[in-house]
Amino acid sequence: MILSHHHVSFTVSNLQSTEVFFEKALRYKRVGGGHYDFPYIKKQVGYPDAELEIALLTYQGQPFEAVGFMIELIEYIQPKCAPTDTSTCRPGSAHLCFLVKDLRAEYERMVALGVEFISSPNEVTYGVNKGALAVYFKGPDNIRLEMIEPPHSRK
């Protein structure tokens, strides 16, 4: 029986700079991680020579015991692979969406940090999120991310 979600993971080319992005742009803080060169991880990821650097992040640095949802960042030291095309139209690509209170203010704050947005905030005109504001942006390694502010009727 599935109980809930635990984390989402992104493989990145530079763990340190990606962690800084998540801290500054998205206000996430590290709650765990380290150097993973263990037999179980080699078996789990399917690479017998796997060696990983991992950071587990949660919003505003909640203590691990209080953590619900986490973001896991993984840099493969071994094996090294070519980057993936993360275009949202590609089957198998993914994005992570953050719920925000004031999307326009977050957008302006992040623009000032140099975050690359696909567009300015857009009003959702159809579907379950009709009336919301939403915007896509890119993180390190072109990780696709989104922010959404619910419609005023659901706040």
C-alpha positions in Angstrom: 0.0 0.0 0.0 1.4 3.4 -1.0 1.2 5.8 1.9 2.4 9.1 0.4 5.2 10.7 -1.6 8.7 11.0 -0.1 10.9 12.9 -2.5 11.6 13.8 -6.1 15.2 13.5 -7.5 17.2 15.4 -10.1 20.5 14.2 -11.5 22.8 17.3 -11.9 26.2 18.0 -13.3 27.4 20.1 -10.3 25.8 19.4 -6.9 27.3 22.4 -5.2 26.0 25.0 -7.6 22.6 23.3 -7.9 22.3 23.2 -4.2 23.0 27.0 -4.0 20.3 27.6 -6.6 17.7 25.7 -4.6 18.8 27.6 -1.4 18.7 31.1 -3.0 16.0 30.9 -5.5 13.6 28.4 -3.8 14.6 28.7 -0.1 15.4 25.0 0.4 18.0 23.8 2.9 20.1 20.6 3.2 18.9 18.1 5.7 21.0 15.1 4.6 23.2 13.5 2.0 26.8 12.9 1.4 29.1 10.6 -0.5 27.5 7.4 -1.6 29.8 4.6 -2.7 28.0 1.7 -1.0 27.1 -1.8 -2.4 23.4 -1.2 -2.0 23.4 2.1 -4.0 25.4 0.4 -6.8 22.7 -2.3 -7.0 19.8 0.1 -6.6 20.9 2.4 -9.5 22.1 -0.4 -11.7 25.7 0.7 -12.2 28.3 -1.5 -10.6 30.8 1.4 -10.5 28.3 4.0 -9.2 29.7 6.7 -7.0 27.4 9.6 -6.1 27.3 12.8 -4.2 23.8 13.5 -2.8 22.1 16.4 -1.2 18.6 16.0 0.4 16.8 19.3 0.7 13.6 20.5 2.2 11.8 23.8 2.4 13.3 26.2 4.9 15.5 23.6 6.4 12.9 21.7 8.5 14.5 19.1 10.7 14.6 15.6 9.2 12.0 14.3 11.6 9.5 17.0 10.5 10.2 16.7 6.8 7.4 15.7 4.5 8.5 16.1 1.0 12.2 16.4 0.0 14.1 17.2 -3.1 17.1 14.9 -3.7 20.0 16.2 -5.9 22.4 13.6 -7.2 25.7 14.2 -9.0 27.1 11.0 -10.5 30.9 10.9 -10.0 30.8 7.5 -11.7 29.5 6.8 -14.3 29.6 10.1 -16.1 26.9 10.5 -18.7 25.9 13.1 -21.3 23.1 15.6 -20.4 19.5 14.9 -21.2 17.3 17.1 -23.3 14.8 18.3 -20.7 12.4 20.0 -23.1 8.9 19.6 -21.7 7.5 18.2 -25.0 9.8 15.2 -24.7 8.2 12.0 -23.5 9.7 11.0 -20.1 10.6 14.6 -19.2 9.3 16.0 -16.0 8.9 19.2 -14.0 8.3 20.1 -10.4 5.7 22.7 -9.4 5.9 24.9 -6.3 2.7 26.3 -4.8 3.2 30.0 -4.0 1.3 32.8 -2.3 2.3 35.8 -4.5 3.6 34.5 -7.8 4.3 37.9 -9.2 6.5 38.9 -6.2 8.3 35.5 -6.4 8.8 35.9 -10.2 10.4 39.4 -9.7 12.6 38.2 -6.8 13.8 35.3 -8.9 14.3 37.4 -12.1 16.6 39.6 -10.0 18.6 36.5 -9.0 19.1 35.7 -12.7 16.6 32.8 -13.0 15.6 32.0 -16.6 11.8 32.0 -17.1 10.0 30.6 -20.1 7.5 33.5 -20.0 6.1 36.0 -17.6 3.3 34.7 -15.2 0.2 33.6 -17.1 -3.4 33.3 -16.0 -4.7 29.8 -16.3 -7.9 30.0 -18.4 -9.0 26.4 -18.5 -9.3 23.3 -16.3 -9.1 22.6 -12.6 -6.7 25.5 -12.1 -8.7 28.1 -14.0 -8.0 31.5 -12.5 -4.6 30.6 -11.1 -1.3 32.2 -12.2 1.5 29.9 -13.4 4.9 30.2 -14.9 7.7 27.8 -16.0 11.4 28.4 -15.4 14.7 26.6 -15.7 17.0 25.5 -12.9 20.6 24.2 -13.3 21.1 21.6 -16.1 17.8 22.9 -17.5 15.7 21.2 -14.8 12.2 22.3 -15.6 10.3 23.9 -12.7 7.0 25.7 -12.3 5.3 28.0 -9.8 1.5 28.3 -9.4 -0.6 30.6 -7.3 -4.1 29.2 -6.8 -7.1 31.1 -7.9 -8.4 33.6 -5.3 -11.5 31.4 -4.8 -9.2 28.5 -3.4 -6.8 30.5 -1.3 
